[in-house]
Amino acid sequence: MKGIFFTEFLEMTEKDFGLDITEKIISELGVGNSGVYEPEIGYPCAQFVELCGLLGFEIGNSPSDVAKNFGEYLFSRLVILFRPSFAGNSNIFEFLDQVDEFIHKKMQDSFPALEIPKFRAVKINESTFQITYQTEKILIDLAIGLLMGCQRFFNEELTLNTEYISERSKLVCFTLSKSSVLV
């Protein structure tokens, strides 16, 4: 994982839970970098897992919930960092249909050595969209949080179904469905 994820995580932690908690989890982190991450440098995913666990312990949440909350926060940051890429999309499905071009390409251009997780996005019909995603377990929770942030950004009600296709190959399928509201 690139350092930008770690710096954003620590900024979220300080903003939401204060400097004391942020410094505490940094001091307990089993690496010698004192919480200093270079945005372009890659760091082991295990450090992200550890940070989620440490913060979760401090605030009484599971590492999974911490990763999801961070994903939601991270989406709001990506909107700010890549604002032009979000223009012209009137709904969540339009955005997701172009997510590879908008986000992953921009991330790849900004951080050339970044290994982007493999995914495939397909619009099934006007009310259903599927994303097949291959990555580490904790990053699946992060992806769920990103989708939650995306839903909030576009102010749309969606149902998210997560199906683990293969634990061995770390493959998951997200199905997002819009529901009709009867008045």
Backbone torsions as a table, in degrees:
resi	resn	phi	psi	omega
1	MET	NA	140.1	178.7
2	LYS	-73.9	152.2	-178.1
3	GLY	-58.6	-25.4	179.7
4	ILE	-59.0	-33.7	177.9
5	PHE	-66.4	-38.5	180.0
6	PHE	-71.0	-42.9	179.7
7	THR	-64.3	-40.6	177.5
8	GLU	-65.6	-39.0	178.9
9	PHE	-61.1	-46.9	-178.9
10	LEU	-68.0	-34.9	175.9
11	GLU	-65.1	-41.8	177.1
12	MET	-61.8	-44.0	-178.4
13	THR	-60.5	-46.4	-180.0
14	GLU	-65.3	-42.8	-179.3
15	LYS	-63.3	-44.9	-174.1
16	ASP	-86.6	-30.2	-171.6
17	PHE	-126.3	-4.3	174.7
18	GLY	96.7	162.6	-177.7
19	LEU	-65.3	-37.3	-178.1
20	ASP	-60.0	-46.9	180.0
21	ILE	-66.5	-41.2	179.8
22	THR	-59.7	-48.6	179.6
23	GLU	-64.0	-36.3	179.9
24	LYS	-64.5	-47.1	-178.4
25	ILE	-69.3	-32.7	176.2
26	ILE	-64.2	-42.0	-179.0
27	SER	-68.1	-28.4	179.7
28	GLU	-88.2	-11.6	179.7
29	LEU	-65.3	133.2	-174.1
30	GLY	-80.0	35.8	176.2
31	VAL	-130.7	160.8	-174.7
32	GLY	-95.4	19.0	-176.3
33	ASN	-92.9	2.3	178.1
34	SER	53.9	30.8	177.8
35	GLY	78.7	13.4	178.5
36	VAL	-97.6	118.7	-179.2
37	TYR	-124.3	135.8	174.3
38	GLU	-89.1	126.7	-174.5
39	PRO	-54.7	-35.3	-174.9
40	GLU	-88.1	-11.9	-175.4
41	ILE	-88.4	143.1	178.1
42	GLY	-85.6	141.4	178.3
43	TYR	-129.9	153.1	-179.1
44	PRO	-61.5	138.8	177.4
45	CYS	-58.3	-28.6	179.5
46	ALA	-58.4	-30.4	177.6
47	GLN	-68.2	-37.4	177.0
48	PHE	-65.7	-43.6	178.0
49	VAL	-59.0	-44.0	179.8
50	GLU	-63.9	-43.5	178.1
51	LEU	-60.2	-43.5	178.2
52	CYS	-61.0	-41.6	178.7
53	GLY	-65.9	-43.4	-179.9
54	LEU	-65.4	-45.4	179.0
55	LEU	-66.1	-42.3	178.1
56	GLY	-57.1	-42.7	178.9
57	PHE	-62.4	-43.1	-177.7
58	GLU	-66.7	-35.9	-174.7
59	ILE	-104.8	-1.3	177.3
60	GLY	80.1	30.0	176.8
61	ASN	-119.9	161.5	175.7
62	SER	-76.3	154.2	174.4
63	PRO	-56.5	-34.6	177.8
64	SER	-61.0	-46.6	179.1
65	ASP	-65.8	-37.1	177.6
66	VAL	-62.4	-45.1	179.9
67	ALA	-62.9	-40.9	178.4
68	LYS	-64.6	-44.9	178.5
69	ASN	-61.9	-39.8	177.9
70	PHE	-65.2	-40.2	178.5
71	GLY	-58.9	-42.3	178.7
72	GLU	-64.1	-43.8	177.0
73	TYR	-62.8	-44.4	-177.5
74	LEU	-61.2	-37.9	178.3
75	PHE	-59.6	-43.4	179.5
76	SER	-62.6	-33.7	177.4
77	ARG	-71.8	-39.2	178.5
78	LEU	-63.5	-35.0	176.4
79	VAL	-59.4	-41.5	179.7
80	ILE	-71.6	-45.2	-176.6
81	LEU	-68.6	-34.6	-176.1
82	PHE	-122.8	40.9	-174.4
83	ARG	-46.5	-47.7	-178.2
84	PRO	-59.6	-28.2	-179.0
85	SER	-70.0	-18.7	-178.8
86	PHE	-92.8	-13.9	-179.2
87	ALA	-68.0	145.8	176.1
88	GLY	87.3	-5.3	177.1
89	ASN	-100.2	118.0	-176.4
90	SER	-92.4	-14.8	178.6
91	ASN	-149.8	170.7	-173.9
92	ILE	-63.8	-37.0	-178.4
93	PHE	-69.6	-37.8	175.1
94	GLU	-60.1	-43.4	179.7
95	PHE	-64.6	-49.5	-177.5
96	LEU	-63.2	-31.6	178.3
97	ASP	-63.8	-24.2	-178.3
98	GLN	-114.6	12.4	-173.7
99	VAL	-60.9	-35.3	179.4
100	ASP	-62.1	-46.4	-179.7
101	GLU	-69.0	-45.4	-174.3
102	PHE	-72.8	-55.8	-172.2
103	ILE	-91.4	-56.2	-175.2
104	HIS	-63.3	-39.0	177.9
105	LYS	-65.9	-43.2	178.3
106	LYS	-62.9	-42.7	178.1
107	MET	-63.6	-41.8	179.9
108	GLN	-64.2	-40.9	178.1
109	ASP	-65.8	-40.6	-179.1
110	SER	-73.7	-33.7	-177.2
111	PHE	-132.7	80.2	-171.9
112	PRO	-57.4	-30.8	-178.1
113	ALA	-84.0	-2.6	-178.3
114	LEU	-69.0	129.8	174.4
115	GLU	-90.3	108.9	-179.4
116	ILE	-78.2	130.1	176.5
117	PRO	-57.8	148.2	-179.0
118	LYS	-78.4	134.6	175.6
119	PHE	-150.8	161.7	176.7
120	ARG	-139.0	123.6	-178.5
121	ALA	-110.5	131.3	-178.0
122	VAL	-138.7	127.9	172.8
123	LYS	-83.9	115.5	-178.0
124	ILE	-76.6	-48.1	177.0
125	ASN	-158.6	-169.4	-176.2
126	GLU	-64.9	-19.1	-177.0
127	SER	-120.1	4.2	-177.2
128	THR	-138.1	135.3	179.9
129	PHE	-135.4	138.5	178.2
130	GLN	-122.9	140.4	174.5
131	ILE	-126.8	121.5	173.9
132	THR	-99.1	129.2	-167.8
133	TYR	-134.1	134.0	180.0
134	GLN	-121.8	114.6	-177.1
135	THR	-169.2	-178.7	178.5
136	GLU	-68.2	153.9	-176.2
137	LYS	-54.6	-50.2	-177.1
138	ILE	-63.8	-28.0	178.8
139	LEU	-76.1	-20.5	172.2
140	ILE	-65.7	-42.8	176.5
141	ASP	-64.0	-39.1	175.9
142	LEU	-61.1	-42.9	178.9
143	ALA	-63.2	-40.1	176.8
144	ILE	-60.2	-43.7	176.9
145	GLY	-62.0	-40.6	177.0
146	LEU	-61.4	-41.7	177.9
147	LEU	-65.3	-36.4	176.4
148	MET	-64.4	-41.5	177.3
149	GLY	-65.1	-38.2	177.5
150	CYS	-63.4	-44.1	178.1
151	GLN	-60.5	-43.1	179.9
152	ARG	-65.5	-43.0	-179.3
153	PHE	-58.8	-44.5	-178.4
154	PHE	-88.1	-1.2	176.9
155	ASN	51.4	52.0	180.0
156	GLU	-123.9	143.1	175.9
157	GLU	-86.8	120.8	178.7
158	LEU	-132.5	153.9	169.8
159	THR	-104.3	130.2	179.3
160	LEU	-111.2	121.8	175.3
161	ASN	-111.7	129.8	-179.9
162	THR	-113.4	122.3	179.9
163	GLU	-121.5	120.9	177.9
164	TYR	-82.1	109.9	-176.8
165	ILE	-77.7	-44.3	-178.3
166	SER	-151.6	114.7	175.6
167	GLU	-64.7	-38.8	-176.1
168	ARG	-62.8	-46.3	-179.5
169	SER	-92.4	3.8	177.2
170	LYS	57.6	47.0	-177.1
171	LEU	-109.5	131.8	-179.4
172	VAL	-133.9	151.1	176.8
173	CYS	-121.8	122.7	174.4
174	PHE	-98.8	129.8	173.8
175	THR	-116.3	120.6	178.6
176	LEU	-106.7	128.2	-178.2
177	SER	-126.7	134.2	172.5
178	LYS	-89.2	139.9	178.2
179	SER	-107.5	143.5	174.0
180	SER	-79.2	135.8	177.3
181	VAL	-100.2	122.9	179.1
182	LEU	-91.9	130.1	-178.8
183	VAL	-104.2	NA	NA
